[in-house]
Amino acid sequence: MPYQVTFNPYCLKFKFTARTSRGVMNEKRGYFVTVISNKQKGTGECSFIEGLSCDRFEHYESTLKDIEKQPDFYIENLHRSLIQFPSIRFGLEMALCHLQHNGQYYFPNLFTEGAYGIPINGLVWMNDIEDMLREAFEKIEAGFRCIKIKVGALDFKSEVSLLEKIRNHYNEEKVEIRLDANGAFNAHNVFNNLKILSSFHIHSIEQPVKPGQYDLMREVCASGIIPVALDEELIGIHDTARKSEVLKYLKPSYIVLKPSLLGGFMSCDEWIALAEKFGIGWWATSALESNIGLSAIAQWVACKNISIPQGLGTGGLYENNVPAETFIKDGALWFKKDKVD
């Protein structure tokens, strides 16, 4: 059947200056994609993070224009023709799922019926230590039993003090703590830092060293000081055999799946199958998408047999976000079941 595809740029404005170990962000750019076929319409989102996504940005806009000119070719060859543009694959795949379900849902299931909420971690954004401590306590008091804290970009002693203050109020049975270093540690300090952090009963740490240092990362994973979750390490790996090689060699405890950075849901399904084959845990995380992308990722996650909190608490980041299909209550993400009634 013939398709019509259009892309429209967006610029989302953060409610605050979003700080990470890679710098600060005040806005988030991307594209909404609409796919029309047989009088039905599906909506998706091409979401990327400049400086992190592996899309070939020098050819990004020309590729979007080419897709608009010959949509049938790209849709029929979606996972072969757009290997170098994971965010476009993500957006088109999302829109096609939406189209398949009459523009109402991406992956209809019990979650979209409002039958249950997906447990999520409460993300504590990088900030002044006192502000981070206040935010952590607010998240816990709001019902989150798992919080995620960025480490490695501020003074390390201050970050340790932050964790100590949290643990003085909440032990590991009350609150699970995940850390995300975004590759901030190096061969000289990673093992000592992990030993210090481990005293606070940490669930896991994402990407303790920069990606691509396979021997060092393998040693860090094997140390068992804190369970390691691979994040940035997965970006840019598209070949199934290569995915398998990386997981077999590094042997992490977990992998973190961000569909917009990894090429969409089918690509992430492949990561999940390999992880389960090797006894590796996983969770999915939104990557600064709008509420459109967040809803699609949540619906996809809800189709899985999940047992641990997911990273889907980013719906309130922007002052000009599109209307939300989800809401957070008691540390879980819920779907607004009356949305299409």
ZAMARGU-4260 file (C-alpha; in steps of 0.2 Angstrom, whole numbers, plus 5000, padded with zeros to 4 digits):
<rodrens>
0) 5000/5000/5000 | 5007/5018/4996 | 5013/5029/5010 | 5014/5047/5013 | 5027/5053/5026
5) 5030/5071/5032 | 5043/5077/5045 | 5040/5093/5056 | 5054/5100/5067 | 5051/5104/5085
10) 5061/5113/5099 | 5056/5108/5117 | 5061/5120/5131 | 5067/5113/5147 | 5059/5120/5163
15) 5077/5121/5170 | 5095/5120/5165 | 5098/5102/5163 | 5115/5097/5168 | 5124/5081/5164
20) 5142/5076/5164 | 5142/5080/5145 | 5137/5098/5148 | 5121/5108/5150 | 5105/5108/5139
25) 5091/5122/5138 | 5082/5115/5124 | 5079/5098/5114 | 5077/5098/5096 | 5070/5084/5085
30) 5056/5079/5072 | 5039/5073/5073 | 5034/5061/5059 | 5017/5058/5051 | 5014/5042/5041
35) 4997/5041/5031 | 4991/5026/5022 | 4973/5021/5017 | 4966/5036/5026 | 4974/5031/5042
40) 4987/5041/5051 | 5001/5037/5063 | 5013/5048/5073 | 5030/5045/5078 | 5046/5055/5084
45) 5063/5056/5078 | 5072/5060/5094 | 5091/5062/5096 | 5103/5070/5108 | 5117/5080/5100
50) 5134/5074/5106 | 5127/5057/5111 | 5117/5050/5096 | 5126/5042/5082 | 5115/5048/5068
55) 5125/5055/5053 | 5119/5073/5056 | 5128/5080/5041 | 5115/5071/5030 | 5100/5071/5042
60) 5089/5084/5034 | 5093/5078/5016 | 5088/5060/5022 | 5072/5066/5029 | 5068/5075/5012
65) 5073/5059/5003 | 5061/5049/5014 | 5047/5061/5010 | 5050/5059/4991 | 5051/5040/4991
70) 5043/5034/5007 | 5038/5016/5001 | 5056/5012/4998 | 5062/5017/5015 | 5047/5009/5025
75) 5049/4993/5015 | 5068/4993/5019 | 5066/5002/5036 | 5080/4992/5046 | 5092/4991/5031
80) 5091/5008/5023 | 5092/5018/5039 | 5106/5010/5049 | 5116/5026/5050 | 5100/5035/5057
85) 5094/5026/5072 | 5083/5040/5078 | 5074/5041/5061 | 5071/5022/5061 | 5064/5024/5079
90) 5052/5038/5073 | 5046/5028/5057 | 5044/5012/5067 | 5034/5021/5080 | 5023/5029/5067
95) 5020/5013/5058 | 5015/5005/5075 | 5003/5019/5078 | 4996/5018/5060 | 4993/4999/5063
100) 4982/5002/5078 | 4972/5016/5070 | 4982/5030/5077 | 4976/5026/5095 | 4990/5016/5103
105) 5007/5010/5098 | 5007/4993/5108 | 4989/4990/5115 | 4990/4980/5131 | 4984/4980/5149
110) 4995/4995/5152 | 4985/5005/5139 | 4969/4999/5147 | 4974/5007/5164 | 4975/4990/5172
115) 4992/4993/5180 | 5007/5006/5181 | 5025/5003/5176 | 5037/5004/5191 | 5050/5018/5187
120) 5065/5026/5195 | 5064/5044/5201 | 5078/5053/5192 | 5088/5066/5202 | 5095/5078/5190
125) 5113/5085/5192 | 5113/5101/5202 | 5120/5108/5218 | 5122/5095/5231 | 5109/5102/5243
130) 5096/5104/5228 | 5100/5086/5223 | 5097/5080/5241 | 5081/5089/5242 | 5075/5082/5225
135) 5080/5064/5231 | 5069/5066/5247 | 5055/5073/5237 | 5055/5059/5225 | 5055/5046/5239
140) 5041/5055/5248 | 5031/5055/5232 | 5032/5036/5232 | 5047/5031/5222 | 5056/5016/5229
145) 5070/5017/5217 | 5080/5033/5213 | 5093/5036/5200 | 5108/5049/5204 | 5121/5055/5192
150) 5138/5055/5198 | 5156/5059/5192 | 5153/5077/5186 | 5153/5086/5203 | 5166/5085/5217
155) 5167/5066/5222 | 5167/5069/5240 | 5151/5079/5239 | 5143/5066/5229 | 5148/5053/5243
160) 5141/5065/5256 | 5125/5065/5246 | 5123/5046/5246 | 5128/5046/5265 | 5114/5058/5269
165) 5101/5048/5259 | 5106/5031/5267 | 5105/5039/5284 | 5087/5041/5281 | 5083/5026/5270
170) 5091/5010/5270 | 5093/4998/5255 | 5076/4989/5259 | 5067/5006/5259 | 5075/5014/5244
175) 5085/5007/5229 | 5099/5018/5223 | 5105/5017/5205 | 5120/5028/5199 | 5124/5034/5182
180) 5142/5040/5179 | 5140/5043/5160 | 5158/5037/5158 | 5165/5050/5170 | 5178/5038/5179
185) 5195/5032/5172 | 5207/5018/5174 | 5216/5028/5188 | 5201/5031/5199 | 5186/5019/5194
190) 5190/5004/5206 | 5193/5015/5221 | 5178/5026/5217 | 5167/5010/5215 | 5173/5003/5232
195) 5169/5019/5241 | 5152/5020/5232 | 5148/5002/5236 | 5147/5005/5255 | 5130/5013/5251
200) 5122/4997/5245 | 5121/5003/5227 | 5109/4993/5215 | 5120/4997/5199 | 5130/5010/5191
205) 5128/5014/5172 | 5143/5017/5161 | 5157/5019/5174 | 5170/5023/5161 | 5169/5030/5143
210) 5163/5017/5130 | 5175/5009/5118 | 5188/5004/5132 | 5183/4986/5131 | 5197/4978/5142
215) 5195/4991/5156 | 5176/4989/5155 | 5178/4970/5156 | 5189/4972/5171 | 5176/4983/5180
220) 5162/4972/5176 | 5172/4957/5182 | 5177/4965/5198 | 5159/4964/5205 | 5161/4979/5216
225) 5145/4986/5210 | 5134/4978/5196 | 5138/4987/5180 | 5125/4993/5167 | 5130/4996/5150
230) 5122/5012/5142 | 5132/5022/5130 | 5142/5007/5126 | 5128/5000/5116 | 5126/5015/5104
235) 5131/5013/5087 | 5131/4994/5087 | 5119/4988/5074 | 5125/4971/5069 | 5118/4956/5078
240) 5134/4947/5079 | 5143/4962/5085 | 5130/4964/5099 | 5133/4947/5104 | 5152/4949/5105
245) 5151/4964/5116 | 5139/4956/5128 | 5149/4940/5129 | 5166/4949/5131 | 5160/4962/5144
250) 5148/4952/5154 | 5139/4966/5162 | 5125/4964/5175 | 5113/4974/5165 | 5110/4984/5149
255) 5100/5000/5148 | 5090/5001/5132 | 5085/5018/5124 | 5076/5015/5108 | 5078/5032/5101
260) 5097/5030/5102 | 5098/5011/5097 | 5087/5011/5082 | 5070/5008/5088 | 5060/4994/5096
265) 5065/4979/5084 | 5084/4983/5088 | 5080/4984/5106 | 5071/4967/5105 | 5087/4960/5098
270) 5097/4967/5113 | 5084/4959/5125 | 5085/4942/5117 | 5104/4942/5118 | 5104/4948/5136
275) 5092/4935/5141 | 5103/4922/5132 | 5118/4927/5142 | 5109/4930/5159 | 5110/4948/5158
280) 5097/4959/5166 | 5090/4975/5157 | 5078/4990/5159 | 5072/5003/5146 | 5075/5022/5148
285) 5067/5036/5139 | 5080/5048/5132 | 5073/5065/5133 | 5059/5062/5120 | 5043/5072/5120
290) 5027/5064/5128 | 5024/5056/5111 | 5040/5046/5112 | 5038/5042/5130 | 5021/5035/5128
295) 5027/5024/5114 | 5042/5017/5124 | 5031/5014/5139 | 5018/5004/5129 | 5032/4994/5121
300) 5040/4990/5139 | 5023/4985/5145 | 5023/4971/5132 | 5038/4964/5141 | 5040/4953/5157
305) 5047/4967/5167 | 5052/4964/5186 | 5062/4980/5190 | 5059/4999/5189 | 5061/5006/5171
310) 5068/5024/5167 | 5052/5032/5161 | 5050/5047/5172 | 5054/5061/5160 | 5037/5068/5155
315) 5038/5083/5165 | 5054/5090/5159 | 5048/5103/5146 | 5037/5119/5147 | 5030/5116/5130
320) 5028/5098/5129 | 5014/5090/5119 | 4999/5084/5129 | 5004/5068/5140 | 4996/5051/5138
325) 5004/5046/5154 | 5005/5051/5172 | 5015/5047/5187 | 5008/5040/5203 | 5016/5032/5218
330) 5032/5029/5209 | 5024/5021/5194 | 5019/5027/5176 | 5001/5025/5172 | 4992/5027/5155
335) 4977/5039/5154 | 4964/5026/5149 | 4951/5038/5144 | 4962/5046/5131 | 4953/5039/5116
340) 4936/5037/5123
</rodrens>
